[in-house]
């Protein structure tokens, strides 16, 4: 079994066929490690641009890839056939930093090859997710590759960041420092139908209050002072993709603005809520005082002709 650490660079470009933008892969780099975590081979190539002939300025700035590079690269389908042969082995595990590369790769296979799966992907690890668990970093604090490497004492300046092969080499060095066979096994996914359904699912905020995915029991507001249940005194409104209403605590005799958001993921609904004291806006009335004759400032008038 080998571990294949892969990285992609892509260019966000307009696609006439899709009538929208997509991320077209322009470079692939990968490092193959054996079971002893020794580098046995590398793979690197530019991919010929077929949609966007010119790179986005941000991409050129980050990667130093040129328009000449992507105009003389190998076409996507041919590159992927070569990579499939290079990475052959059903028990190989492919690792990427975060799963964005995999989702972009699926998108490119669907567009250029007409298939919704990756032929050489049998076992997969989201190394970012694994690293955060290994390093005891909260899921809420998503850490980047460079930051994680620096935390582990790796000199990131010796790599050309935002280039596919160098990012793969950096990721390989990081992987060696956090390798744990048993822990890694629990993060290794079999790339079956369920895997593709989950990774291609697009999370969405639920704004229909009648949706069966909404747990109405979570839409109760408790007073943050006394902990008592509050009475809702306004209708629910959708504001900034969240439900909001005003509640009243009879015990504390105070109003509370309660906000709750439901976000649907493939296998769960994420719920976030907050409550703050509700302060009613008071109208400010300005009373104009009549000035005395001696205080009056005369208005400017047209000069006599």
Steps between C-alpha positions, in 0.01 A plus 500: 500500500617853418394841625450749217493863605347712225457871442330696222513856374205638307375809321149630558363572155169554322357194327258573215361145504412523869405868474699565812844485656693184581845414633709362214800299619828631359762303697524175692777388730527189713742312723492123547610364838544132585392340828824622659407857396790516256455693175504250214380725216351838408256617232478854364361662189321806369154438357406673177226757547195428288254748651696797625790587272622768739573466868323709758739765634468362853600152381808636318600695808467204737646225284734671250345276237488671161257498209771323296511221761129424468497535122771235455387259772351152458118484450299402808380158381849398390655623825249307709561182298873537573434568869270199525774277362760660728288459813368151415409286798161437660642513851675835450382789715475848349534794737432869440511801731126566534247345264470797262747346253288185483180695436672704225640180349152345490370815330773479234443128438129567459561781250787358294442124530126483562531295821416599857774305675880482514622172343817473709343596834431193715603608849518860616614707798426867560840572653396840631221343703732226626777750589263720699386200703859383554612850605191560715387799296130583509298434185380859522858626463583360157877509462686548172783282375778754565376581851475131589850432363647789700334369817683173441835674452520463122677777307240598239739748337686215335193425286340692212156535651192489278670272251356152475815290544656715772175511695488120472857470628423733790187301581703178489748638755210603722338158460815326620492701824141413586479145366314256721392183326199423721372857514546543126292189435201663668528796261542289186183498291397243241403689186162340433167651391438641846839674496420681172149592615641658814798682351299653215210607721474878520405624848208743504330719755134413566277806475161325468355486849274212396792280392487154664873537568434773754481385860238735646599401854827687444313822429433561870664794668626481857574817694874547531450652847258268683490204262121505473316421180393814315184579309531589133327833435579554130478291185812326373688698235783385273795737539846424361397139432392445860167501686453786744226591747452702819426311822386625841616373839212548746724438799763760409253721315737546209498443126755279323589482131548134411670388176539143375648357179458152355757381243456170319801277439502155340460312828387761750337835561725753673320732743636829631305739722560819693301731723559861600298752699253678274527878521215680336592797288353817644400786279688816585283809484675831454308797632583823324509799735383832367786743522461853637543791259846582629611136458362467149753474222360654185494288187693598197290700255540610145667841481287787391528577136 
